[in-house]
Amino acid sequence: MPPAIPLATYRLQLTADFDFDKAAAVVPYLKALGITHLYASPVMKARKGSTHGYDTVDHSQFSPELGGEAGFARLSEALTKHDLGLIIDFVPNHVGVHFADNPWWLDVLEWGQASPHAVSFDIDWDQLAYRARGGVLLPILGSSYGEALERGDIELRYDPDEGSLSAWYFEHRLPIAPERYGEVLRMAVKEADAAETEPGQRLLTLAARYTGLRRPNRKEAPAFKTELKDIAGAADIIARGLTAYRPASDRPAPTLALHHLLERQHYKLGHWRLASSDINYRRFFDVNGLAGLRVEDPGTFAATHRLVKQLIVDGRLQGIRLDHIDGLRDPAQYCQRLRRLVRDAQGNAKPFYTVIEKILCEHERLPHFAGVQGTTGYEWMNVITQVLVDAKGLAALDETWRQISNRSPRLSPYVKEAKRRVLETLLTSEFTVLTRLLARIANGHYSTRDFSADSLRQALELYVLHFPVYRTYLTTSAPAAHDRKLIEETIARARAEWFAADEGIFDFLRDALTMDLLKPGRPPHSVPRVRRFALKVQQFTGPMMAKSLEDTAFYQFHRLLALNEVGGDPASAGLAIAAFHQAMQARAREWPQGMTATATHDTKRGEDARARIAALSEIPGEWTSAVARWKVLNAPHLTLQGSFRAPSATFEYMLYQTLLGALPLEGAVDPDFVARIQAYALKAAREGKEETSWLNPHEAYENGVKNFIDRILDPAQSAEFLDALHTLARRVALLGMLNSLSQLTLKATLPGVPDFYQGTEFWDLSLVDPDNRRPVDFAARRRALTSLEAPDWSDVITSWPDGQIKLAWARHLLKLRHQLADVFAQGDYQSLGVRGAHADHVIAFARRRGRAAAIVVVGRHFAPFTQAGREWPALEGFDATVDITGYAAAGLAGNELPLVQAFRDFPASVMEARAAGAIKPVRQRLRA
């Protein structure tokens, strides 16, 4: 049996091209590597052709494209045979909608609020303007509604197998409400001139049977459809008769007929651009095709988690990763329900490994949720990066960025501007829902009714602009002290920018956000509305921060791209070793079982590309000089027209960092690499929303960027630049490789569970998705692992560009984790003192449980020992000694470990040791 808490996880991205069977085929390799748990991307039925699985359309079944139930069973058998556990990525927050594959969504479109599934979606039914009945906006049209209608893009069809009517917009199915079937059948019989035929008469009789509003109703509709499809000859009549609804620009009557029919449905069709201002269902961020689920509804929770529970009962699931926990209305309630489900399924004898995708901002602490062992590890990835960058070099890079951008190297102005842009474009509709609700609350009592809707909107906007993290975690009860403090501090910052008369508007907003409006003795306000407002604001600020920070500011602020990572601070001043040790000691106490990631499917660049770019902080002067020269060399390749410049100066600076991070270690630049950089540049430019964007693409700018990349990577046009690029890249690659080995060592030995993203046991020079989801050559990795059974470290060091050094070191570290499982899984963390001229180049600590221990020594800032990346580090030049008082290890005498000895064979060291005396283990919070 695999351990309940993993020793190491390995993330696989499952697709139609890499399904359950192909995942099963790599299980023996993962076992040999030292992995204890396969960590799979979502496995439930997703949209056909999905490359990620996050667009789940049916939580009750496995993805047919991945192999269905039979394929999953084969994967499960392979895992059991090799004693590996399974962790799946689960999506509770949203589902894929539109198209024709989500049965719940189709039912809601057909029946509106009468659908039993309507409660599962977060729809504001009464928000659509100029309609007598509620409905949901469907922003799926590629043109205006009028154009799509007159062109005949929207077509009414009859399904004789179901006895149902639907409008279709290309691949999107739009069910017709059964209460409208009667009028359609009458029109069809008339158009087909079939009133005197037997099937025509039977159709008219059926159409006349149900009178009154909303009939046939949900109870009557199945019999109606069954009778309809059983009428012999009906399908032919209806097919001919639907000509009455076949619009064209020169056929006004059928156009109006179809329009009037569509206007009487539980939905309203619209251009996709309407989504930002008019959409009335909660989405995942600004993705129209992903609708938010209300898992706070007990029935929705039970239905979406039925398969998960059965897998736990069957012993085929040992852990779960919860996607986008911040999208849920009440994450604490959700986690409590999930823990009860797990206990019902497997009892309470052992923990069920549960981690959440939670992005923590700088200095933010993770709330404790029932049954949760920690996060997926973004925060620790950034801690590792920040301790490896050279803080002294960052100060020089600040000045470089200031000169290139003509802006201060502070991130907060970028984020605030980005938030304002996102509010005005991408998330306007969600913000409008909140402001309307706030205005209704204010209007509910005479003491607050004079707060105008416009003033409330401006006040709430200032609050959102100044809100510093992703969300608070209020429940229906009073807020926790840290949430109250966060709200009050944000209100104070917002109030400081308010230039109109205050007259209590910010006090009212604060009391609505904290739900203090509902306290006894206060003027009465609607309890459901206040609670709904406070909890919906929490669901809004998360997407707001994500779109503004990760998907906008990170693509504008390019001072050092290694720091532009999910959950990171691009303006970080680095992390001192003492602060790093404090963070790890706190983690060992509070979250010793969460994941430690260095790459995921969502990271902005591969872990080794990031390590390379981080090395620029060690040679800032040479980097700045190189950029100055490159800008001169590549100036002829810019697209210039008046004040127009493609790429912009800041974007050009970003491209040079990207090239150094991703440039192949061996061989010339090939067309595939050029295409990858161009695809990345297009995404980066649009995400940055400066010269172009997804909403309003600037074709001339985008073509200018594409041509610039083409030209500077063409040896015929840019030989001098490419020679200079490769010269610096070779040096940065060596420094980056050393950073990578330090990063890998820290990941495998710090408190937490090391997670390996697919393929990263070789060098990972990938870019943001979809580049980081390219197929992995597992056969090559399997062969390499076999050949490295007993590695000769001098050989793998000599051939380090082939990546086998990283694979060998990863396997070595994982072998140690197995040998010292209790030490790494449950041991405490003790920093070790370092003395000597180069003490600041060494991170040293011990992991200890009882008398068993491991001593870890990791180098950083290798530039002085490599002639700035020109040669393998002269490790004998390290003037530093680690104080190992209280520990003994083979080959060590006394209380000192000289770095020359620790780094004798390798620029990092992990050695088994014994503590002089057992100490009482730090009490860790247990989560089952």
C-alpha positions, 0 to 999 in steps of 0.5 A: 500500500502506498503511504497515506501522505505521499512521499513524492507526486508526479503530475500527468496531463491527460488528453485524448493523445495521452489517455489512461492506457498511456498513463498506465504505461509510464507507471513502472517508470514513475515507480523506479524514479521514486514516486509514490503517487500519480497526480492526474489532471481531471479525469471526468468527462470534459468537452470533446477535444479538451487539452486540460480537462477543466471544462468538465461537462459531467462529473458522474462519468469518466472521460470517454476520450481518456478511455472511459471506465474501462481505461480507468480500471486498467490505470488503477490496476497498474497503480495497484500492481506497482504500489502507487497511489492516485491523486486526481485534480477535481473541479468543484467550481465550474463546468463547461457549458454551451455546445451540446454536451452538458445535460444539466445546462441544456435542461436549464436552457429548456426549462429555465427556473423550473429545471431542477438543475437551475439551483446548481448554477449561479444565474441572476435571472432577472438581470436581462433588460427589456424582457418580460421573463427572466432568462440567461444571456448566451454570448456565443455569437460571432457577430451581432444577433441581427446579422447571425439571424438574417444570415441563417446561422441560427437554425431551428431543427427537429430531432425525430429520435427525441421528439424535441425541437432545438435551435442550433448555432453551429455546434451550439444546441439551444433547446426550445421550451416545450410550452412553445412546441404547440405554436411551432407544430401548427406553423409547421403543418400550415407551411407544409400544407399538411393539415388534411393529412392524417399525420398533420391532423394528429400533429394539430390534435397534439398541439391543441391538447395542452392549453394554458400557460407553461404547458406542457409542463415538466411532468407532461413533456416526456409523454408529449415528446414520446407521442410526437416522435411516434406519429408516423410521417411527422418528421417529414412534415416538420422538416418541410414545415420548419421552412417557416422559421428559416430566415434570410435577408430577403425573407422577413416573415421567417426571420421574424418568426424565428426571432419571436420564437427565440425571444420567448425562450429561457435564454437570450442570444448575443454577441460574445462581446456582450459578456463583459457587460451583460452576462448574468451567470457566474463564470470562471474568470472571464471564460464564457464557456465555463459556468460557476457551480453552486456546490453550496447547494447540498443536492449539487454537491452530492451529484457532482461528488458521487463518482469521487465517493465511489472511487474512495469506497473502492480504494482506487483514489487516495487523494484529491486536488481541489481546483480554484477553491477561491471560486466557491461561495464558502470554501470552509463549508465545502471542505467540511462536507468533503471531509464528511464524504471521505469519512463516510467512504473510508472511515476515519482510520487514515488521512485522505490527502487533500490539497487546494489550489490556493494562491497566496499573496506576499505575507498572506497566511493560509486559512485552515480548512477541514481535512486539507493538508495544504496547497499545491505549492505555488507559495513555496515555489516562489520562496525557493526562487526568491532565496536563490536570486541575488538581492544585490543584483536586483537593485541594479535590475531596478535601475535597468527597468526604470530606464527602459520603462520610464516607470518606478520598479514598484508593482502596485501601480501596475496592479491598480491600473490593471484592476481598473482596466479589468473592471472596465472591460472583462468583469464589468457584468459581475461588478454590475451585479454587485453594485445593483445588489448593494444599491438594493440593500441601501434602498431597503432602509430609510437611513441609507436610501440616500446613498446613490447607486452611482456613489455606491458603485464608485465606493465599491470600485475603490475598495476592489482596487485597493483589496490586496489579496485574492479573497476573504473567507467569511461564512454566514456568521461573523468574520474572523479577526484577520478578515475583519482587519483586512476589510477595515484596512482596505476601506481606509485606503479606499476612503483616502482616495474618495474626494466626494462627501463621505457622509457614512458611505464607506461605513455602510460599505464596510458593514455590508462587507462584514455583515455587521448590518445584520447585528442586533440593534442596527436598522433592519436590512434584508438578511438574504441580500446582505449575506449574498452581497458579502459572499459574492464579493468574495467570489468576485475579488479572486477572479479580479486579482487573477486577471489583473495580477497574473494575467495583466501586470505579470505581462507588463512588469518585466524587471526580472521574469523569474519572479513573475510567477503565480503567487509571486511578487515581481518586485521582490527584493529577494529573500534572506537566508534567515527569513527563508529558515523562519518560513520553513520552520513555520511550515514544518509546524503548520503545513508539513504535508502540503505540496512543494511545486517548482513547475505546474501546468499553470506556471508562466515558464518552465522551472529551469527557464526560470532558474536561468533567468534568475541567474541574471541577478548574479551578472546584472552589469553584463546583462544590462550591457548585453541588452544595450548592444542587442537593442542597437543590433536589432533596431533595423528589425523594429516596425516603426511608424510615427510613435508606433513601435513594434515591439515596444521597448519593454516588450523587447526587454521581455523577449530577450529574457524569454530567449535566454530562458528557453534557448535550446542548450544544444543545436541551432535555433530551428523553425519550431523554436521560432514558432514557439517564441512567436506563439508565446509573444502573441499571448504575452502581448494580448495578456498585457493589454497594452498595445493589443489584447484578446478583446481588441487585437492590434493586427499591425502591432502583432505582425510587427512583433512576429516579424521582429522575432522572425528576423532576430532569430534568422542567421541570415539577418542577425548573425552578430546578435545570435552569436552574442545571444548564444555566448551569453546563453551558454553562461546563463545556462550553466548558472541556471543549471546550478540554480536548478540543482539547488532548486531541486534539492530544496524541493525534495528536502524541505517540509512538504511533499515534492511534486514533479510536473511531467517531463521536468526530470530533464531540463524544462525550458518550456513557456506558458501554456500551451507550450508547457503541455507538449507531449513528453518523451517518456521512452527517453527518460525511461532509457536514461533512468535505466542507464543511471542505476549507479551514476558516475557523477563526473560523467553526468557533470561533464554531459550536463546539457543532456539533462541526465544530471537532473534525472540522476539527482532527482532519483538520488534525492527520492531514494533518500526520501524513501530511506528517511521517510519519517525524517522528511515527512514528519521531521522538524526543520533546524537551520544550521549556522554557516561561517566563512567569507562565502557563508551567504552562498550557502543554505544549510539545514537539518531535518530531524525526527528522533535521532534520525536526521538528514543534513542538507547543504545547498549552494546559491549565487554561483557566479563568483565560482564559475567566472560568471558562468564560463566554467564548472564551479571551482568548489574548492574555492568555497570558504564556508563551514557548516556548524553541525554541532549535535549531529554525526554522519559517516565520514564527518569528524567534529562539529564542522562540515567544510563546504569543500567536503560537502560539495566534493562531488556535486554542488549540493549535498544531502547526507544521512546523519544521527542526532546526538540526542532525541528531541521531542518532535514538533507537534504538527497539526493532523488533518484527516 
